Amino acid sequence: MAHFDIENLTFSYPIGGKESLSGVNLSIEKGEYIVLCGKSGSGKTTLLRHFKSVLTPHGKRSGRILFNGKPLETIGQREQAAKIGFVMQNPDDQIVTDKVWHELAFGLESLGCDQKTMRLRVAEMASYFGIQGWFHRDVASLSGGQKQLLNLASIMAMQPEVLILDEPTSQLDPIAASDFLNTVRKINLELGTTIVITEHRLEDIYHAADRVVVMENGKISAEDTPRKVGALLHRQKSEMFAALPTPVRVFYESGAEGECPLTVREGRNWLTETFRDRPLSVTAPDLEPAAAETEQPALRMKEAWFRYEKESPDVLQGVSFEVPAGSLFAVVGGNGAGKSTMLKAVCGICRIYRGSVEVFGKSLKKYKSDALFHNCLAMLPQDPKSLFVKKTVREELEEMCGDAEKRAAVADVCEITALHESHPYDLSGGEQQRAALAKILLTEPRLLLLDEPTKGLDSFFKQKFAGILKKLQAEGITIVMVSHDVEFCAEYADLVSIFFDGQILTTDTPRRFFGQNSFYTTAANRMSRCVFQNAVTAQDVTALYHINREGRA
């Protein structure tokens, strides 16, 4: 018997009228590992929320969902809570208590477990997930990665049969994301828990899937094993091909034959075997000119220190850096390192107690608040929902600007024209990012601060988003971006810095920066460094492959 049987499921939200799900049919067997992927707004999150009655969105629905052979709506909330676990995209949306140990026990308390059972399960989960070291800490003191791990452990304490994860690593740095997804895979393999997961970053989960399900416009467009889905998307020249792991894309774009590699290790073995005992004519792409200091930077921070409370440790510890005018400046680093705090210090939300911040050569202290945020500086926060105060996207844009022509131009650039009558909270994560970006662009900033701007964006729109950023650069706008998306930074940034121990340690061009790292680098670099040097994008590896193959012909 299948865990879930979805039969002809169709759904539309109250506002908008468009069907978010259209005739979806899907069967999920017990113990399967299912990866659900698709563009932003394709219906992935909407589908996942139908797997649990309490999360099912309000709207018009038809079709059936069976859980263990029974209609889902006939199964009580207690049984659903115990058997169907759900990890959301934002860990703060799910945490309900103030202490780690209480969060682990909360679900069991709600189920009415006796104290002996509760203590045993909490101890087991704390040990299994390595939480002992922060078992008694306040939840508010945890990093994003720790919060998400706590969410997972709290759910697993209830011993669910099915674990559903909706982009659980969108706010995690690459290393924390990899560790989290490895833990999910371990749960599937060792405990037999059925996994249904949706992710835009497929590098760490695509190869592990029993089946990959691709959604497009509310429908399932492909469903098969990872290798077969990769081959199908390549043959169809599908836009979703750009979302596949680097080894898959490099293999097909190189025109290679044989079995497609799915992991970095398999890709490395393929490249090694291809160029074994054969001289290479070109071993590395051209390096960009080394980063140089600029006389009049758009942003200069010098010896900036900041702490949230008088007795707490300093989050910023002498941060110093300069951002050349008109550049795309990316900052990477681990969760909780202080990157977002640094952005808040730039726009005055967090007031540094030592050091200085200069925007376009003028001290931050000399700006009046209205002058700073009009035709000067704007910030897109990590949670775009914090910017939404109206009932429709159209009203959000009207709040910022009375010029209809200007609003239409920005909406067109950010591709949200079709979303004008939708409630901002009904949009997918990627659509919310685009709507929030459109809203702040209406302030006509010359310095744009972006905190995790690619969070929730599919690979297809990331390319368009990069085009938007390059267009803004061409108009003279300087962009400072904090991001965990090393692949995006490697491909589109002009300069990349790493934030560690309360300060920016080094700044360089993408190939120079990522080419020398072992872990904080791209999949393309890890895969190809056995053969090529300083290749940090899939395009780099593909180009070098073609050059050397054609050189031997």
Secondary structure, 3 states (H helix, E strand, C coil): CCCEEEEEEEEECCCCCCEEEEEEEEEECCCCEEEEEECCCCCHHHHHHCCCHHHCCCCEEEEEEEECCEEHHHCCHHHHHHHEEEECCCHHHCCCCCEHHHHHHHHHHHCCCCHHHHHHHHHHHHHHCCCHHHCCCEHHHCCHHHHHHHHHHHHHCCCCCEEEEECCCCCCCHHHHHHHHHHHHHHHHHHCCEEEEECCCCCCCCCCCCEEEEEECCEEEEEECHHHHHHHHHHCCCHHHHHCCHHHHHHHHCCCCCCCCCCHHHHHHHHHHHCCCCCCCCCCCCCCCCCCCCCCCCEEEEEEEECCCCCCCCCEEEEEEEECCCCEEEEECCCCCCHHHHHHHHCCCCCCCEEEEEECCEEHHHCCHHHHCCCCEEEECCCHHHHCCCCCHHHHHHHHCCCHHHHHHHHHHCCCHHHCCCCHHHCCHHHHHHHHHHHHHCCCCCEEEEECCCCCCCHHHHHHHHHHHHHHHHCCCEEEEECCCHHHHHHHCCEEEEEECCEEEEEECHHHHHHCCCCCCCHHHHHHCCCCCCCCCHHHHHHHHHHHHHHHC
